[in-house]
């Protein structure tokens, strides 16, 4: 290999790891500085570090694209092993998204929290959270991945309690703390089970050895089964799936930048965990079935609940719950490219939604356009969906030859076409239908862009039970679309809307349990107090 290319690659990979480490150093500095001008410089410096991280990720991505011309086979991975990072397409896209969203939120929070007493506590824990996510994304060692997973939730806990005097914020933090600790234990269990099977913690070695593992191919490894179940449950907990979703609704007590960070860069880590580790499982596992059932059920319930909310932030939180269910459902179906696209698109969209939630309230007060009669809307949506179905029948590679996946895309096209208002001319209707059908070629282009980033899943075959489960979930989603279309015209939907407004009360058992724990925690005397302006220092109570 060209020595100049090797040296430049080493420098690029070293910088790729250096920037998240710099965020930890900067977080420690902000915890000890007291001068407002110095803290302001830390805010600006953090923004420059995140910009540099984006440039570094783009450079690594270019290096991977040019690999056939610049390097020998697997040379970047071999060079990256010296720094403990794992450069592949999924890591590059994820690191780029996290740094970009973090940079945007940081700029927003700098003004949003300007006169807020929690501003000095926000920055260090924000930087630790973003740095932990980047380490989790970049590392090639599963023990470091598990440690970063724990670090993300611990740092986020301090952001959720930025206003400790609010009782609901305390309850939400206790709920999130319990869910996170159970998820941490499950991730550690999954990592240890993978170690018992592969006798290594290094992800590249696991992927290489998987092809030679006859037990993995036959699905006869107990360790791999345990790992798939533990990691599926951990992903469900991290993504706020029912019935452990109540904390996600209550964290609206945190400031808007925290909500944006949580919904845009942290809660989707359960999906990333599987996008990172699915190559070590050859084919459909018990964990895939868990993701199918839990993700699909959560998506159905959360979609209907979202439509009954009056609070903008609560509606956004339920939307996140539903979208995470969709993402896990897609992973369970083996649609990893779609799941990666869903993860990236949802992060960008939801970060903007929370940062612009005040504008949403103003827009929602405007007079709504009248809708077409339900029958005409449904017939128009079915006709548009039929056109999309014909396109997918002609080009099934767009949906990776997956029938359930194709039905989901057709349903999305039909639902988009059903939103055309009454009084629209034929030209407007045709343009609206064309825009809805354009979702198919748009996804095809995005699939071609992101597809090379996702490792080949080889002989992934969905069993009959998986197809049946997936088909039932798509059918339920179609029924949800009909309920939304008919709205309050039916007594059934009117009666159900009251119960869906409370999420079918599925969060009540866990809520009651955590409220008891929160009440007990408030009775325990504090032995330590936090030193003003120093979020990382504690001293004894006098």
Secondary structure as UniProt FT lines:
FT   HELIX           3..32
FT   HELIX           36..65
FT   HELIX           67..70
FT   TURN            73..74
FT   HELIX           75..80
FT   TURN            81..84
FT   HELIX           89..112
FT   TURN            113..115
FT   TURN            117..118
FT   HELIX           119..138
FT   HELIX           142..160
FT   TURN            161..165
FT   HELIX           167..198
FT   HELIX           203..210
FT   TURN            211..212
FT   HELIX           214..218
FT   HELIX           222..238
FT   TURN            239..240
FT   TURN            242..243
FT   HELIX           246..250
FT   HELIX           251..253
FT   HELIX           256..261
FT   HELIX           262..266
FT   TURN            267..268
FT   HELIX           269..277
FT   HELIX           278..280
FT   HELIX           286..306
FT   TURN            307..308
FT   HELIX           312..332
FT   TURN            333..334
FT   HELIX           336..355
FT   HELIX           357..364
FT   HELIX           374..394
FT   HELIX           396..399
FT   TURN            400..401
FT   HELIX           403..417
FT   TURN            418..419
FT   TURN            422..423
FT   HELIX           426..451
FT   TURN            452..453
FT   HELIX           464..486
FT   HELIX           487..489
FT   HELIX           491..500
FT   TURN            501..502
FT   HELIX           503..505
FT   TURN            506..507
FT   HELIX           508..523
FT   STRAND          528..530
FT   TURN            532..533
FT   TURN            535..536
FT   STRAND          538..540
//
